[in-house]
Amino acid sequence: MDDHLESLQGHWDVTSLEVDGTALPVAGARIIIEDDRFISLSMGTAYGGKIAVEAATTPKSFSLHFTEGPETGHTNHGIYEVEGNTWKICLNVNGGPPPKTFATAVGSGNALETLHRAGPASQSKPKKE
């Protein structure tokens, strides 16, 4: 596994979220990365799919290809940085190219999230009901 993808493995709690320049609540939102798969749980909805990272870009970039949930068939592109146990991402939720900076604005289609590592993926899978 690529070292950059390895650095994202685990359970991440969303600590802040801004979409199109507006701050949104994050209660209970989280992302789990295991191998090249992701699960995103937010506001009672689960999304899943494959994550690919491209560390050679500045800033580093990634894509999320959705194979489960309401966004099935779509791909979002974004940028990211990891510092210690903090992961910051900014992605275009409309399927456009990745943002150039870690910022959102009205009508941009960008989501800016800050996440904090909560544990390894093997210990943080959502419970099946």
N, CA, C and O atoms as a printed pandas DataFrame, in Angstrom:
     atom_number atom_name residue_name chain_id  residue_number  x_coord  y_coord  z_coord
0              1         N          MET        A               1    0.847   -1.184    0.000
1              2        CA          MET        A               1    0.000    0.000    0.000
2              3         C          MET        A               1    0.894    1.249    0.000
3              4         O          MET        A               1    1.918    1.283    0.682
4              5         N          ASP        A               2    0.513    2.242   -0.744
5              6        CA          ASP        A               2    1.215    3.523   -0.807
6              7         C          ASP        A               2    1.294    4.143    0.597
7              8         O          ASP        A               2    0.340    4.067    1.370
8              9         N          ASP        A               3    2.451    4.761    0.918
9             10        CA          ASP        A               3    2.644    5.375    2.231
10            11         C          ASP        A               3    1.615    6.471    2.515
11            12         O          ASP        A               3    1.185    6.637    3.656
12            13         N          HIS        A               4    1.223    7.210    1.491
13            14        CA          HIS        A               4    0.266    8.300    1.700
14            15         C          HIS        A               4   -1.121    7.754    2.001
15            16         O          HIS        A               4   -1.827    8.296    2.850
16            17         N          LEU        A               5   -1.516    6.697    1.321
17            18        CA          LEU        A               5   -2.788    6.055    1.631
18            19         C          LEU        A               5   -2.702    5.400    3.015
19            20         O          LEU        A               5   -3.675    5.408    3.769
20            21         N          GLU        A               6   -1.559    4.845    3.338
21            22        CA          GLU        A               6   -1.345    4.242    4.660
22            23         C          GLU        A               6   -1.565    5.273    5.769
23            24         O          GLU        A               6   -2.117    4.943    6.818
24            25         N          SER        A               7   -1.141    6.509    5.544
25            26        CA          SER        A               7   -1.283    7.545    6.578
26            27         C          SER        A               7   -2.737    7.916    6.850
27            28         O          SER        A               7   -3.037    8.531    7.874
28            29         N          LEU        A               8   -3.640    7.550    5.948
29            30        CA          LEU        A               8   -5.060    7.873    6.107
30            31         C          LEU        A               8   -5.862    6.740    6.741
31            32         O          LEU        A               8   -7.040    6.917    7.052
32            33         N          GLN        A               9   -5.247    5.594    6.933
33            34        CA          GLN        A               9   -5.968    4.444    7.461
34            35         C          GLN        A               9   -6.514    4.745    8.858
35            36         O          GLN        A               9   -5.829    5.339    9.692
36            37         N          GLY        A              10   -7.737    4.331    9.093
37            38        CA          GLY        A              10   -8.315    4.471   10.429
38            39         C          GLY        A              10   -9.658    5.170   10.431
39            40         O          GLY        A              10  -10.296    5.373    9.399
40            41         N          HIS        A              11  -10.049    5.522   11.624
41            42        CA          HIS        A              11  -11.342    6.141   11.912
42            43         C          HIS        A              11  -11.097    7.615   12.209
43            44         O          HIS        A              11  -10.297    7.959   13.079
44            45         N          TRP        A              12  -11.788    8.474   11.482
45            46        CA          TRP        A              12  -11.619    9.918   11.605
46            47         C          TRP        A              12  -12.953   10.565   11.973
47            48         O          TRP        A              12  -13.959   10.336   11.301
48            49         N          ASP        A              13  -12.969   11.363   13.022
49            50        CA          ASP        A              13  -14.156   12.124   13.398
50            51         C          ASP        A              13  -14.080   13.505   12.760
51            52         O          ASP        A              13  -13.046   14.170   12.825
52            53         N          VAL        A              14  -15.172   13.930   12.147
53            54        CA          VAL        A              14  -15.236   15.261   11.549
54            55         C          VAL        A              14  -15.404   16.275   12.683
55            56         O          VAL        A              14  -16.337   16.172   13.480
56            57         N          THR        A              15  -14.502   17.250   12.752
57            58        CA          THR        A              15  -14.576   18.268   13.807
58            59         C          THR        A              15  -15.079   19.609   13.281
59            60         O          THR        A              15  -15.546   20.438   14.062
60            61         N          SER        A              16  -14.991   19.836   11.968
61            62        CA          SER        A              16  -15.579   21.038   11.379
62            63         C          SER        A              16  -15.917   20.756    9.924
63            64         O          SER        A              16  -15.248   19.968    9.256
64            65         N          LEU        A              17  -16.976   21.421    9.441
65            66        CA          LEU        A              17  -17.440   21.242    8.075
66            67         C          LEU        A              17  -17.993   22.560    7.562
67            68         O          LEU        A              17  -18.813   23.204    8.217
68            69         N          GLU        A              18  -17.536   22.950    6.391
69            70        CA          GLU        A              18  -18.036   24.152    5.720
70            71         C          GLU        A              18  -18.307   23.777    4.266
71            72         O          GLU        A              18  -17.443   23.208    3.600
72            73         N          VAL        A              19  -19.503   24.093    3.774
73            74        CA          VAL        A              19  -19.864   23.815    2.391
74            75         C          VAL        A              19  -20.363   25.110    1.759
75            76         O          VAL        A              19  -21.236   25.783    2.308
76            77         N          ASP        A              20  -19.807   25.450    0.611
77            78        CA          ASP        A              20  -20.201   26.671   -0.100
78            79         C          ASP        A              20  -20.186   27.900    0.810
79            80         O          ASP        A              20  -21.055   28.766    0.712
80            81         N          GLY        A              21  -19.187   27.966    1.698
81            82        CA          GLY        A              21  -19.032   29.130    2.561
82            83         C          GLY        A              21  -19.886   29.135    3.810
83            84         O          GLY        A              21  -19.866   30.112    4.559
84            85         N          THR        A              22  -20.643   28.067    4.058
85            86        CA          THR        A              22  -21.523   28.005    5.221
86            87         C          THR        A              22  -21.096   26.875    6.146
87            88         O          THR        A              22  -20.940   25.735    5.710
88            89         N          ALA        A              23  -20.908   27.191    7.427
89            90        CA          ALA        A              23  -20.569   26.173    8.426
90            91         C          ALA        A              23  -21.795   25.294    8.680
91            92         O          ALA        A              23  -22.916   25.792    8.790
92            93         N          LEU        A              24  -21.567   23.988    8.771
93            94        CA          LEU        A              24  -22.649   23.031    9.011
94            95         C          LEU        A              24  -22.346   22.212   10.255
95            96         O          LEU        A              24  -21.183   22.086   10.638
96            97         N          PRO        A              25  -23.380   21.647   10.900
97            98        CA          PRO        A              25  -23.150   20.814   12.086
98            99         C          PRO        A              25  -22.457   19.508   11.708
99           100         O          PRO        A              25  -22.628   19.005   10.598
100          101         N          VAL        A              26  -21.678   18.965   12.636
101          102        CA          VAL        A              26  -20.912   17.750   12.355
102          103         C          VAL        A              26  -21.202   16.615   13.340
103          104         O          VAL        A              26  -20.508   15.598   13.317
104          105         N          ALA        A              27  -22.190   16.762   14.186
105          106        CA          ALA        A              27  -22.462   15.775   15.231
106          107         C          ALA        A              27  -22.485   14.356   14.679
107          108         O          ALA        A              27  -23.336   14.012   13.858
108          109         N          GLY        A              28  -21.548   13.541   15.136
109          110        CA          GLY        A              28  -21.507   12.133   14.759
110          111         C          GLY        A              28  -20.934   11.831   13.392
111          112         O          GLY        A              28  -20.862   10.662   13.014
112          113         N          ALA        A              29  -20.523   12.836   12.635
113          114        CA          ALA        A              29  -19.983   12.590   11.293
114          115         C          ALA        A              29  -18.585   11.983   11.414
115          116         O          ALA        A              29  -17.780   12.407   12.244
116          117         N          ARG        A              30  -18.309   10.982   10.571
117          118        CA          ARG        A              30  -16.995   10.338   10.593
118          119         C          ARG        A              30  -16.694    9.707    9.249
119          120         O          ARG        A              30  -17.586    9.457    8.438
120          121         N          ILE        A              31  -15.416    9.458    9.036
121          122        CA          ILE        A              31  -14.946    8.772    7.836
122          123         C          ILE        A              31  -14.030    7.642    8.289
123          124         O          ILE        A              31  -13.174    7.834    9.152
124          125         N          ILE        A              32  -14.214    6.484    7.710
125          126        CA          ILE        A              32  -13.366    5.333    8.004
126          127         C          ILE        A              32  -12.648    4.937    6.720
127          128         O          ILE        A              32  -13.278    4.729    5.683
128          129         N          ILE        A              33  -11.321    4.834    6.802
129          130        CA          ILE        A              33  -10.507    4.410    5.661
130          131         C          ILE        A              33   -9.900    3.060    6.015
131          132         O          ILE        A              33   -9.224    2.918    7.034
132          133         N          GLU        A              34  -10.144    2.079    5.171
133          134        CA          GLU        A              34   -9.562    0.755    5.348
134          135         C          GLU        A              34   -9.098    0.264    3.984
135          136         O          GLU        A              34   -9.902    0.046    3.078
136          137         N          ASP        A              35   -7.788    0.095    3.857
137          138        CA          ASP        A              35   -7.168   -0.223    2.569
138          139         C          ASP        A              35   -7.514    0.905    1.590
139          140         O          ASP        A              35   -7.264    2.073    1.889
140          141         N          ASP        A              36   -8.090    0.571    0.417
141          142        CA          ASP        A              36   -8.444    1.623   -0.538
142          143         C          ASP        A              36   -9.947    1.894   -0.542
143          144         O          ASP        A              36  -10.497    2.378   -1.531
144          145         N          ARG        A              37  -10.608    1.576    0.579
145          146        CA          ARG        A              37  -12.052    1.772    0.710
146          147         C          ARG        A              37  -12.350    2.836    1.758
147          148         O          ARG        A              37  -11.596    3.010    2.715
148          149         N          PHE        A              38  -13.447    3.538    1.567
149          150        CA          PHE        A              38  -13.879    4.511    2.570
150          151         C          PHE        A              38  -15.353    4.307    2.887
151          152         O          PHE        A              38  -16.129    3.847    2.050
152          153         N          ILE        A              39  -15.716    4.658    4.104
153          154        CA          ILE        A              39  -17.103    4.738    4.544
154          155         C          ILE        A              39  -17.251    6.112    5.173
155          156         O          ILE        A              39  -16.451    6.489    6.030
156          157         N          SER        A              40  -18.245    6.855    4.766
157          158        CA          SER        A              40  -18.519    8.169    5.324
158          159         C          SER        A              40  -19.913    8.130    5.940
159          160         O          SER        A              40  -20.890    7.796    5.271
160          161         N          LEU        A              41  -19.993    8.471    7.211
161          162        CA          LEU        A              41  -21.261    8.477    7.929
162          163         C          LEU        A              41  -21.551    9.905    8.360
163          164         O          LEU        A              41  -20.772   10.519    9.089
164          165         N          SER        A              42  -22.687   10.425    7.898
165          166        CA          SER        A              42  -23.020   11.812    8.193
166          167         C          SER        A              42  -24.524   12.000    8.186
167          168         O          SER        A              42  -25.202   11.581    7.248
168          169         N          MET        A              43  -25.040   12.620    9.210
169          170        CA          MET        A              43  -26.461   12.956    9.327
170          171         C          MET        A              43  -27.363   11.769    8.993
171          172         O          MET        A              43  -28.367   11.917    8.297
172          173         N          GLY        A              44  -26.993   10.584    9.499
173          174        CA          GLY        A              44  -27.817    9.404    9.327
174          175         C          GLY        A              44  -27.689    8.722    7.978
175          176         O          GLY        A              44  -28.413    7.764    7.707
176          177         N          THR        A              45  -26.799    9.180    7.135
177          178        CA          THR        A              45  -26.618    8.599    5.807
178          179         C          THR        A              45  -25.227    8.000    5.699
179          180         O          THR        A              45  -24.252    8.591    6.163
180          181         N          ALA        A              46  -25.134    6.817    5.083
181          182        CA          ALA        A              46  -23.839    6.160    4.877
182          183         C          ALA        A              46  -23.486    6.195    3.397
183          184         O          ALA        A              46  -24.325    5.945    2.531
184          185         N          TYR        A              47  -22.234    6.509    3.133
185          186        CA          TYR        A              47  -21.690    6.525    1.786
186          187         C          TYR        A              47  -20.473    5.614    1.803
187          188         O          TYR        A              47  -19.815    5.489    2.835
188          189         N          GLY        A              48  -20.165    4.983    0.692
189          190        CA          GLY        A              48  -18.975    4.149    0.639
190          191         C          GLY        A              48  -18.412    4.095   -0.756
191          192         O          GLY        A              48  -19.066    4.459   -1.733
192          193         N          GLY        A              49  -17.166    3.626   -0.827
193          194        CA          GLY        A              49  -16.540    3.507   -2.136
194          195         C          GLY        A              49  -15.046    3.351   -2.041
195          196         O          GLY        A              49  -14.516    2.870   -1.039
196          197         N          LYS        A              50  -14.367    3.764   -3.101
197          198        CA          LYS        A              50  -12.915    3.633   -3.192
198          199         C          LYS        A              50  -12.267    5.019   -3.112
199          200         O          LYS        A              50  -12.780    6.003   -3.645
200          201         N          ILE        A              51  -11.129    5.056   -2.431
201          202        CA          ILE        A              51  -10.350    6.277   -2.345
202          203         C          ILE        A              51   -9.025    6.061   -3.062
203          204         O          ILE        A              51   -8.405    5.005   -2.936
204          205         N          ALA        A              52   -8.602    7.056   -3.803
205          206        CA          ALA        A              52   -7.295    7.034   -4.463
206          207         C          ALA        A              52   -6.585    8.335   -4.116
207          208         O          ALA        A              52   -7.197    9.403   -4.145
208          209         N          VAL        A              53   -5.299    8.252   -3.788
209          210        CA          VAL        A              53   -4.537    9.447   -3.449
210          211         C          VAL        A              53   -3.443    9.685   -4.484
211          212         O          VAL        A              53   -2.919    8.753   -5.094
212          213         N          GLU        A              54   -3.119   10.960   -4.660
213          214        CA          GLU        A              54   -2.043   11.359   -5.566
214          215         C          GLU        A              54   -1.158   12.327   -4.789
215          216         O          GLU        A              54   -1.432   13.526   -4.730
216          217         N          ALA        A              55   -0.096   11.793   -4.197
217          218        CA          ALA        A              55    0.758   12.592   -3.326
218          219         C          ALA        A              55    1.759   13.454   -4.087
219          220         O          ALA        A              55    2.400   14.316   -3.487
220          221         N          ALA        A              56    1.907   13.245   -5.384
221          222        CA          ALA        A              56    2.883   14.009   -6.166
222          223         C          ALA        A              56    2.392   15.422   -6.481
223          224         O          ALA        A              56    3.177   16.259   -6.927
224          225         N          THR        A              57    1.112   15.696   -6.257
225          226        CA          THR        A              57    0.573   17.025   -6.537
226          227         C          THR        A              57    0.816   17.934   -5.336
227          228         O          THR        A              57    1.067   17.456   -4.230
228          229         N          THR        A              58    0.740   19.233   -5.555
229          230        CA          THR        A              58    0.843   20.203   -4.466
230          231         C          THR        A              58   -0.363   21.121   -4.532
231          232         O          THR        A              58   -0.497   21.870   -5.499
232          233         N          PRO        A              59   -1.255   21.093   -3.531
233          234        CA          PRO        A              59   -1.261   20.149   -2.414
234          235         C          PRO        A              59   -1.602   18.737   -2.882
235          236         O          PRO        A              59   -2.017   18.531   -4.023
236          237         N          LYS        A              60   -1.419   17.765   -1.981
237          238        CA          LYS        A              60   -1.751   16.376   -2.312
238          239         C          LYS        A              60   -3.225   16.309   -2.704
239          240         O          LYS        A              60   -4.049   17.055   -2.177
240          241         N          SER        A              61   -3.550   15.410   -3.633
241          242        CA          SER        A              61   -4.938   15.308   -4.080
242          243         C          SER        A              61   -5.463   13.884   -3.892
243          244         O          SER        A              61   -4.700   12.940   -3.689
244          245         N          PHE        A              62   -6.786   13.763   -3.966
245          246        CA          PHE        A              62   -7.426   12.465   -3.819
246          247         C          PHE        A              62   -8.743   12.454   -4.574
247          248         O          PHE        A              62   -9.265   13.499   -4.961
248          249         N          SER        A              63   -9.264   11.262   -4.774
249          250        CA          SER        A              63  -10.599   11.141   -5.358
250          251         C          SER        A              63  -11.377   10.097   -4.582
251          252         O          SER        A              63  -10.816    9.120   -4.086
252          253         N          LEU        A              64  -12.667   10.320   -4.487
253          254        CA          LEU        A              64  -13.593    9.390   -3.855
254          255         C          LEU        A              64  -14.565    8.921   -4.929
255          256         O          LEU        A              64  -15.325    9.720   -5.477
256          257         N          HIS        A              65  -14.539    7.624   -5.228
257          258        CA          HIS        A              65  -15.483    7.060   -6.183
258          259         C          HIS        A              65  -16.538    6.313   -5.375
259          260         O          HIS        A              65  -16.239    5.307   -4.731
260          261         N          PHE        A              66  -17.777    6.810   -5.413
261          262        CA          PHE        A              66  -18.856    6.274   -4.592
262          263         C          PHE        A              66  -19.463    5.023   -5.231
263          264         O          PHE        A              66  -19.877    5.038   -6.390
264          265         N          THR        A              67  -19.507    3.939   -4.447
265          266        CA          THR        A              67  -20.113    2.683   -4.904
266          267         C          THR        A              67  -21.284    2.272   -4.019
267          268         O          THR        A              67  -21.970    1.289   -4.302
268          269         N          GLU        A              68  -21.511    3.034   -2.939
269          270        CA          GLU        A              68  -22.616    2.755   -2.024
270          271         C          GLU        A              68  -23.228    4.065   -1.556
271          272         O          GLU        A              68  -22.529    5.068   -1.412
272          273         N          GLY        A              69  -24.533    4.055   -1.321
273          274        CA          GLY        A              69  -25.205    5.238   -0.801
274          275         C          GLY        A              69  -25.757    6.126   -1.895
275          276         O          GLY        A              69  -25.716    5.779   -3.075
276          277         N          PRO        A              70  -26.283    7.292   -1.486
277          278        CA          PRO        A              70  -26.970    8.188   -2.417
278          279         C          PRO        A              70  -26.104    8.721   -3.559
279          280         O          PRO        A              70  -26.642    9.139   -4.585
280          281         N          GLU        A              71  -24.789    8.716   -3.411
281          282        CA          GLU        A              71  -23.905    9.250   -4.448
282          283         C          GLU        A              71  -23.324    8.168   -5.361
283          284         O          GLU        A              71  -22.394    8.440   -6.120
284          285         N          THR        A              72  -23.862    6.942   -5.296
285          286        CA          THR        A              72  -23.341    5.832   -6.101
286          287         C          THR        A              72  -23.154    6.249   -7.563
287          288         O          THR        A              72  -24.047    6.821   -8.188
288          289         N          GLY        A              73  -21.961    5.942   -8.083
289          290        CA          GLY        A              73  -21.649    6.266   -9.477
290          291         C          GLY        A              73  -20.940    7.590   -9.660
291          292         O          GLY        A              73  -20.397    7.850  -10.734
292          293         N          HIS        A              74  -20.930    8.437   -8.637
293          294        CA          HIS        A              74  -20.270    9.739   -8.730
294          295         C          HIS        A              74  -18.837    9.660   -8.200
295          296         O          HIS        A              74  -18.496    8.769   -7.422
296          297         N          THR        A              75  -18.016   10.600   -8.633
297          298        CA          THR        A              75  -16.651   10.733   -8.142
298          299         C          THR        A              75  -16.410   12.181   -7.755
299          300         O          THR        A              75  -16.694   13.093   -8.531
300          301         N          ASN        A              76  -15.883   12.395   -6.547
301          302        CA          ASN        A              76  -15.516   13.733   -6.087
302          303         C          ASN        A              76  -14.000   13.812   -5.997
303          304         O          ASN        A              76  -13.339   12.848   -5.611
304          305         N          HIS        A              77  -13.456   14.973   -6.358
305          306        CA          HIS        A              77  -12.010   15.191   -6.353
306          307         C          HIS        A              77  -11.679   16.268   -5.330
307          308         O          HIS        A              77  -12.403   17.253   -5.182
308          309         N          GLY        A              78  -10.565   16.059   -4.625
309          310        CA          GLY        A              78  -10.208   17.023   -3.593
310          311         C          GLY        A              78   -8.715   17.091   -3.341
311          312         O          GLY        A              78   -7.912   16.425   -3.995
312          313         N          ILE        A              79   -8.372   17.925   -2.362
313          314        CA          ILE        A              79   -7.005   18.070   -1.900
314          315         C          ILE        A              79   -6.988   17.740   -0.412
315          316         O          ILE        A              79   -8.018   17.804    0.260
316          317         N          TYR        A              80   -5.803   17.386    0.098
317          318        CA          TYR        A              80   -5.719   17.041    1.514
318          319         C          TYR        A              80   -4.336   17.313    2.068
319          320         O          TYR        A              80   -3.357   17.463    1.337
320          321         N          GLU        A              81   -4.295   17.369    3.396
321          322        CA          GLU        A              81   -3.037   17.402    4.120
322          323         C          GLU        A              81   -3.256   16.707    5.457
323          324         O          GLU        A              81   -4.323   16.814    6.063
324          325         N          VAL        A              82   -2.236   15.999    5.900
325          326        CA          VAL        A              82   -2.270   15.315    7.187
326          327         C          VAL        A              82   -1.130   15.863    8.025
327          328         O          VAL        A              82    0.019   15.910    7.586
328          329         N          GLU        A              83   -1.465   16.276    9.239
329          330        CA          GLU        A              83   -0.455   16.735   10.186
330          331         C          GLU        A              83   -0.762   16.083   11.520
331          332         O          GLU        A              83   -1.723   16.448   12.198
332          333         N          GLY        A              84    0.073   15.104   11.892
333          334        CA          GLY        A              84   -0.181   14.364   13.121
334          335         C          GLY        A              84   -1.488   13.609   13.007
335          336         O          GLY        A              84   -1.672   12.809   12.090
336          337         N          ASN        A              85   -2.406   13.865   13.946
337          338        CA          ASN        A              85   -3.711   13.216   13.944
338          339         C          ASN        A              85   -4.808   14.108   13.373
339          340         O          ASN        A              85   -5.989   13.895   13.647
340          341         N          THR        A              86   -4.423   15.097   12.586
341          342        CA          THR        A              86   -5.395   15.988   11.947
342          343         C          THR        A              86   -5.312   15.812   10.433
343          344         O          THR        A              86   -4.233   15.846    9.841
344          345         N          TRP        A              87   -6.484   15.621    9.826
345          346        CA          TRP        A              87   -6.596   15.454    8.378
346          347         C          TRP        A              87   -7.503   16.569    7.888
347          348         O          TRP        A              87   -8.647   16.681    8.328
348          349         N          LYS        A              88   -7.006   17.383    6.991
349          350        CA          LYS        A              88   -7.810   18.458    6.414
350          351         C          LYS        A              88   -8.049   18.129    4.951
351          352         O          LYS        A              88   -7.116   17.817    4.212
352          353         N          ILE        A              89   -9.319   18.203    4.539
353          354        CA          ILE        A              89   -9.664   17.932    3.149
354          355         C          ILE        A              89  -10.544   19.057    2.606
355          356         O          ILE        A              89  -11.312   19.677    3.342
356          357         N          CYS        A              90  -10.417   19.298    1.331
357          358        CA          CYS        A              90  -11.311   20.211    0.626
358          359         C          CYS        A              90  -11.633   19.533   -0.691
359          360         O          CYS        A              90  -10.736   19.244   -1.482
360          361         N          LEU        A              91  -12.918   19.277   -0.930
361          362        CA          LEU        A              91  -13.279   18.591   -2.158
362          363         C          LEU        A              91  -14.448   19.256   -2.850
363          364         O          LEU        A              91  -15.271   19.929   -2.230
364          365         N          ASN        A              92  -14.496   19.047   -4.153
365          366        CA          ASN        A              92  -15.599   19.549   -4.957
366          367         C          ASN        A              92  -16.688   18.490   -4.927
367          368         O          ASN        A              92  -16.505   17.393   -5.454
368          369         N          VAL        A              93  -17.822   18.812   -4.311
369          370        CA          VAL        A              93  -18.902   17.837   -4.156
370          371         C          VAL        A              93  -19.785   17.734   -5.393
371          372         O          VAL        A              93  -20.740   16.958   -5.410
372          373         N          ASN        A              94  -19.473   18.513   -6.430
373          374        CA          ASN        A              94  -20.249   18.468   -7.668
374          375         C          ASN        A              94  -19.551   17.685   -8.767
375          376         O          ASN        A              94  -20.006   17.685   -9.911
376          377         N          GLY        A              95  -18.437   17.009   -8.430
377          378        CA          GLY        A              95  -17.736   16.213   -9.429
378          379         C          GLY        A              95  -16.746   16.982  -10.270
379          380         O          GLY        A              95  -16.161   16.425  -11.198
380          381         N          GLY        A              96  -16.546   18.252   -9.966
381          382        CA          GLY        A              96  -15.601   19.070  -10.719
382          383         C          GLY        A              96  -14.162   18.791  -10.305
383          384         O          GLY        A              96  -13.903   17.886   -9.512
384          385         N          PRO        A              97  -13.232   19.568  -10.841
385          386        CA          PRO        A              97  -11.814   19.368  -10.504
386          387         C          PRO        A              97  -11.567   19.687   -9.034
387          388         O          PRO        A              97  -12.371   20.375   -8.405
388          389         N          PRO        A              98  -10.465   19.193   -8.487
389          390        CA          PRO        A              98  -10.179   19.484   -7.080
390          391         C          PRO        A              98   -9.955   20.979   -6.876
391          392         O          PRO        A              98   -9.443   21.661   -7.763
392          393         N          PRO        A              99  -10.339   21.485   -5.702
393          394        CA          PRO        A              99  -10.065   22.891   -5.405
394          395         C          PRO        A              99   -8.554   23.152   -5.431
395          396         O          PRO        A              99   -7.755   22.228   -5.283
396          397         N          LYS        A             100   -8.183   24.386   -5.616
397          398        CA          LYS        A             100   -6.767   24.772   -5.619
398          399         C          LYS        A             100   -6.284   25.115   -4.208
399          400         O          LYS        A             100   -5.099   24.991   -3.902
400          401         N          THR        A             101   -7.232   25.554   -3.339
401          402        CA          THR        A             101   -6.896   25.947   -1.974
402          403         C          THR        A             101   -7.888   25.335   -0.994
403          404         O          THR        A             101   -8.936   24.826   -1.392
404          405         N          PHE        A             102   -7.551   25.388    0.275
405          406        CA          PHE        A             102   -8.419   24.875    1.330
406          407         C          PHE        A             102   -9.401   25.971    1.737
407          408         O          PHE        A             102   -9.253   26.592    2.790
408          409         N          ALA        A             103  -10.406   26.201    0.890
409          410        CA          ALA        A             103  -11.383   27.258    1.132
410          411         C          ALA        A             103  -12.674   26.946    0.385
411          412         O          ALA        A             103  -12.677   26.227   -0.615
412          413         N          THR        A             104  -13.764   27.502    0.893
413          414        CA          THR        A             104  -15.041   27.411    0.203
414          415         C          THR        A             104  -15.602   28.810    0.034
415          416         O          THR        A             104  -15.191   29.742    0.725
416          417         N          ALA        A             105  -16.536   28.950   -0.881
417          418        CA          ALA        A             105  -17.231   30.221   -1.101
418          419         C          ALA        A             105  -18.601   29.888   -1.662
419          420         O          ALA        A             105  -18.811   28.802   -2.203
420          421         N          VAL        A             106  -19.513   30.803   -1.535
421          422        CA          VAL        A             106  -20.863   30.601   -2.052
422          423         C          VAL        A             106  -20.784   30.202   -3.516
423          424         O          VAL        A             106  -20.138   30.883   -4.314
424          425         N          GLY        A             107  -21.440   29.098   -3.875
425          426        CA          GLY        A             107  -21.489   28.635   -5.250
426          427         C          GLY        A             107  -20.266   27.871   -5.726
427          428         O          GLY        A             107  -20.207   27.474   -6.890
428          429         N          SER        A             108  -19.290   27.657   -4.856
429          430        CA          SER        A             108  -18.052   26.977   -5.271
430          431         C          SER        A             108  -18.228   25.471   -5.451
431          432         O          SER        A             108  -17.495   24.846   -6.217
432          433         N          GLY        A             109  -19.198   24.890   -4.748
433          434        CA          GLY        A             109  -19.355   23.435   -4.773
434          435         C          GLY        A             109  -18.307   22.731   -3.929
435          436         O          GLY        A             109  -18.166   21.510   -4.005
436          437         N          ASN        A             110  -17.571   23.488   -3.124
437          438        CA          ASN        A             110  -16.511   22.914   -2.303
438          439         C          ASN        A             110  -16.967   22.664   -0.871
439          440         O          ASN        A             110  -17.759   23.417   -0.304
440          441         N          ALA        A             111  -16.440   21.578   -0.307
441          442        CA          ALA        A             111  -16.638   21.259    1.107
442          443         C          ALA        A             111  -15.269   21.207    1.754
443          444         O          ALA        A             111  -14.359   20.553    1.245
444          445         N          LEU        A             112  -15.120   21.894    2.873
445          446        CA          LEU        A             112  -13.883   21.923    3.639
446          447         C          LEU        A             112  -14.147   21.226    4.963
447          448         O          LEU        A             112  -15.030   21.625    5.723
448          449         N          GLU        A             113  -13.371   20.175    5.232
449          450        CA          GLU        A             113  -13.556   19.408    6.467
450          451         C          GLU        A             113  -12.238   19.297    7.213
451          452         O          GLU        A             113  -11.176   19.153    6.609
452          453         N          THR        A             114  -12.324   19.365    8.531
453          454        CA          THR        A             114  -11.204   19.041    9.399
454          455         C          THR        A             114  -11.622   17.813   10.195
455          456         O          THR        A             114  -12.715   17.759   10.759
456          457         N          LEU        A             115  -10.726   16.827   10.229
457          458        CA          LEU        A             115  -11.008   15.567   10.908
458          459         C          LEU        A             115   -9.902   15.257   11.903
459          460         O          LEU        A             115   -8.758   15.678   11.732
460          461         N          HIS        A             116  -10.259   14.517   12.945
461          462        CA          HIS        A             116   -9.285   14.102   13.957
462          463         C          HIS        A             116   -9.295   12.579   14.039
463          464         O          HIS        A             116  -10.357   11.958   14.081
464          465         N          ARG        A             117   -8.106   11.986   14.061
465          466        CA          ARG        A             117   -7.993   10.527   14.125
466          467         C          ARG        A             117   -8.568   10.029   15.450
467          468         O          ARG        A             117   -8.177   10.490   16.523
468          469         N          ALA        A             118   -9.502    9.081   15.359
469          470        CA          ALA        A             118  -10.145    8.520   16.545
470          471         C          ALA        A             118   -9.677    7.100   16.825
471          472         O          ALA        A             118   -9.858    6.612   17.940
472          473         N          GLY        A             119   -9.083    6.426   15.853
473          474        CA          GLY        A             119   -8.598    5.071   16.081
474          475         C          GLY        A             119   -8.337    4.355   14.777
475          476         O          GLY        A             119   -8.666    4.861   13.704
476          477         N          PRO        A             120   -7.737    3.159   14.870
477          478        CA          PRO        A             120   -7.477    2.370   13.668
478          479         C          PRO        A             120   -8.771    1.848   13.061
479          480         O          PRO        A             120   -9.758    1.652   13.770
480          481         N          ALA        A             121   -8.768    1.627   11.765
481          482        CA          ALA        A             121   -9.968    1.168   11.060
482          483         C          ALA        A             121  -10.482   -0.139   11.636
483          484         O          ALA        A             121  -11.694   -0.338   11.710
484          485         N          SER        A             122   -9.598   -1.032   12.043
485          486        CA          SER        A             122  -10.023   -2.353   12.532
486          487         C          SER        A             122  -10.851   -2.251   13.807
487          488         O          SER        A             122  -11.592   -3.179   14.130
488          489         N          GLN        A             123  -10.744   -1.153   14.533
489          490        CA          GLN        A             123  -11.477   -0.990   15.785
490          491         C          GLN        A             123  -12.671   -0.050   15.657
491          492         O          GLN        A             123  -13.364    0.198   16.643
492          493         N          SER        A             124  -12.921    0.475   14.461
493          494        CA          SER        A             124  -13.927    1.529   14.358
494          495         C          SER        A             124  -14.952    1.319   13.253
495          496         O          SER        A             124  -15.578    2.275   12.794
496          497         N          LYS        A             125  -15.128    0.079   12.825
497          498        CA          LYS        A             125  -16.139   -0.186   11.804
498          499         C          LYS        A             125  -17.528    0.067   12.393
499          500         O          LYS        A             125  -17.769   -0.256   13.556
500          501         N          PRO        A             126  -18.442    0.639   11.607
501          502        CA          PRO        A             126  -19.791    0.843   12.127
502          503         C          PRO        A             126  -20.468   -0.484   12.387
503          504         O          PRO        A             126  -20.258   -1.456   11.661
504          505         N          LYS        A             127  -21.282   -0.517   13.426
505          506        CA          LYS        A             127  -21.997   -1.741   13.755
506          507         C          LYS        A             127  -23.144   -1.943   12.788
507          508         O          LYS        A             127  -23.863   -0.999   12.462
508          509         N          LYS        A             128  -23.318   -3.179   12.327
509          510        CA          LYS        A             128  -24.441   -3.500   11.448
510          511         C          LYS        A             128  -25.656   -3.767   12.319
511          512         O          LYS        A             128  -25.576   -4.468   13.328
512          513         N          GLU        A             129  -26.776   -3.197   11.913
513          514        CA          GLU        A             129  -27.998   -3.379   12.697
514          515         C          GLU        A             129  -28.916   -4.360   12.033
515          516         O          GLU        A             129  -29.997   -4.640   12.549
